[in-house]
Amino acid sequence: HNLPRDDWQIVDCRVQVPCPLVEGWALGWEVVDYGDNMIVSHGGADWGEVASAYFYTRSRDGLIVFLNARRPAANGAMARIIRLIDGASPIAGRYARWYAQ
């Protein structure tokens, strides 16, 4: 299922390249398809925590981060942590956009 390019998109192709072929959801997981590789992710938050988990299907490695912090500060921290550990991850950009709003 393709997503409309709106605020909830996973990858913002205006600022991040490469742009995926398809973005969507499958059984509660977000899927970003780059053709030769896919990123499967899931995240969530409530008033005092933010969590993100994702993995790359080709290399079979990934990242899980749990933060005990309030939003929007937690979104900014999540973006910085993901970029420190996995600088190429498109997932960090989404948290940075939410932090900036």
C-alpha positions, 0 to 999 in steps of 0.5 A: 500500500502506497502512502500519500506524501504527507506529514506522516511519511517515513522518508521526506524525499525533498531533503533525503536521498535516495528516495524509496520506490514504495512506502507503506504499512504491513501488519503494523510495521512500516515498510520502506522499499528501496528496490534492493533493500527494505527497511522495516520499522515500528515506533511509538510514544506516549506522554513520557516515552518514545521508542523506535525499532527498525531493521534492514532486510538485506543486511539483517541488522537494525536498531532499537531505542527506548527513551524515557523523555517527553515530546518534543524533546524526545523526538529531537533526542531520538533523531540525534541518537539514531544518527550517531549509531546509524548515520545513513538511516532515513528514520532519523529524519522523521523524528527531526521533522517532528521535533522541528514542528 
